[in-house]
Amino acid sequence: MISLSTHVLDTMHGCPAVGVDVVLSDGAGAGLYRGATNGDGRCPDLPRLAPGRYRLAFGVAAYYRARGAPLADPPFLDVVTIDFGVSGDFGVAGESGHYHVPLLVAPYGYSTYRGS
């Protein structure tokens, strides 16, 4: 099984995004985790994963509304979803038993990558 972590950073305010709703689903859409980011913008209770396809969904519009940020109606970004694959092929260069999926987000843009 492969460990997973995420870290949500609010680039508008320059801080970890606290209280962002996060949902992890498998490739068939079955929910595996539902929670919110902690004081460091992380979800420490994410489950371990088998190789396969997954989706992380982040409730960014609700987060920015709670912070009092002005948003369009409807907001440009409501829920940011990141579909990613876990290969489990640790013989491939760069593969390890841990996947880190950070989200750097603002009301009108976001970035992600596979971290370490």
C-alpha positions as a printed NumPy array, in Angstrom:
array([[  0.   ,   0.   ,   0.   ],
       [  1.138,   3.523,  -0.821],
       [  0.935,   6.519,   1.499],
       [ -0.715,   9.746,   0.324],
       [ -0.426,  13.304,   1.58 ],
       [ -1.709,  16.672,   0.431],
       [ -0.993,  20.271,   1.4  ],
       [ -3.221,  23.202,   0.415],
       [ -1.54 ,  26.603,   0.228],
       [ -3.546,  29.821,  -0.166],
       [ -1.47 ,  31.93 ,  -2.563],
       [ -3.865,  34.89 ,  -2.263],
       [ -3.135,  35.296,   1.444],
       [  0.294,  33.618,   1.535],
       [ -0.548,  30.969,   4.131],
       [ -1.724,  27.384,   4.578],
       [ -5.406,  27.019,   3.666],
       [ -7.146,  25.977,   6.881],
       [-10.58 ,  24.334,   6.722],
       [-10.706,  23.417,   3.03 ],
       [-13.103,  20.515,   2.488],
       [-11.252,  17.582,   0.912],
       [-12.759,  14.424,  -0.605],
       [-10.718,  11.474,  -1.868],
       [-12.425,   9.019,  -4.234],
       [-11.248,   5.988,  -6.149],
       [-11.488,   5.607,  -9.917],
       [-15.062,   4.306,  -9.658],
       [-16.134,   7.34 ,  -7.61 ],
       [-16.363,   5.551,  -4.261],
       [-15.542,   7.858,  -1.363],
       [-12.423,   6.908,   0.588],
       [-11.971,  10.022,   2.744],
       [-13.863,  13.173,   3.638],
       [-12.401,  15.839,   5.89 ],
       [-10.925,  19.32 ,   6.036],
       [ -7.401,  20.679,   6.075],
       [ -5.876,  21.317,   9.486],
       [ -3.993,  24.359,  10.801],
       [ -1.071,  23.578,   8.509],
       [ -3.264,  23.064,   5.415],
       [ -2.83 ,  19.28 ,   5.542],
       [ -5.017,  16.182,   5.935],
       [ -2.991,  13.797,   8.099],
       [ -5.617,  11.021,   8.087],
       [ -5.64 ,  10.178,   4.373],
       [ -5.798,   6.414,   3.804],
       [ -3.103,   4.31 ,   2.212],
       [ -3.758,   3.451,  -1.431],
       [ -3.404,   0.481,  -3.744],
       [ -2.197,   1.169,  -7.29 ],
       [ -4.998,   2.688,  -9.361],
       [ -6.768,   5.922, -10.296],
       [ -7.926,   8.456,  -7.723],
       [ -9.483,  11.904,  -7.399],
       [ -8.912,  14.601,  -4.793],
       [-11.609,  17.309,  -4.672],
       [-10.991,  20.571,  -2.81 ],
       [-13.823,  22.981,  -1.883],
       [-11.967,  26.204,  -2.645],
       [-14.904,  28.605,  -3.214],
       [-16.393,  27.788,   0.201],
       [-12.955,  28.352,   1.752],
       [-12.546,  31.768,   0.103],
       [-16.117,  32.787,   0.979],
       [-15.403,  31.946,   4.619],
       [-12.275,  34.142,   4.423],
       [-14.352,  37.031,   3.072],
       [-12.674,  37.063,  -0.331],
       [-14.749,  38.68 ,  -3.092],
       [-15.866,  35.988,  -5.561],
       [-17.888,  36.152,  -8.744],
       [-21.31 ,  34.513,  -8.817],
       [-20.862,  31.755,  -9.796],
       [-17.213,  31.58 ,  -8.69 ],
       [-14.559,  30.925, -11.313],
       [-13.224,  28.008,  -9.223],
       [-15.708,  26.198,  -7.022],
       [-14.344,  22.693,  -6.446],
       [-10.869,  21.929,  -7.777],
       [-10.482,  18.275,  -8.708],
       [ -7.194,  16.532,  -9.315],
       [ -7.351,  13.152, -11.015],
       [ -4.145,  11.196, -10.507],
       [ -2.771,   7.711, -10.848],
       [ -0.762,   5.65 ,  -8.388],
       [  1.41 ,   3.15 , -10.21 ],
       [  3.106,   1.238,  -7.436],
       [  5.874,   0.487,  -9.934],
       [  8.812,   1.235,  -7.686],
       [ 11.295,  -0.136, -10.182],
       [ 10.715,   2.944, -12.369],
       [ 13.125,   5.824, -11.767],
       [ 11.64 ,   8.36 ,  -9.379],
       [  8.82 ,   6.144,  -8.076],
       [  8.509,   5.676,  -4.336],
       [  5.986,   4.329,  -1.862],
       [  4.646,   7.822,  -1.136],
       [  2.604,  10.267,  -3.224],
       [  2.313,  13.932,  -2.236],
       [ -0.301,  15.996,  -4.113],
       [ -0.071,  19.662,  -3.095],
       [ -2.521,  22.35 ,  -4.212],
       [ -1.468,  25.98 ,  -4.508],
       [ -4.684,  27.933,  -4.974],
       [ -6.192,  31.399,  -5.357],
       [ -9.733,  32.374,  -6.415],
       [ -8.776,  32.481, -10.118],
       [ -6.032,  29.905, -10.506],
       [ -4.272,  26.879,  -9.08 ],
       [ -1.239,  24.682,  -9.548],
       [ -0.385,  21.142,  -8.531],
       [  2.418,  18.658,  -9.024],
       [  3.665,  15.383,  -7.613],
       [  5.735,  16.369,  -4.623],
       [  7.865,  14.317,  -2.302]])
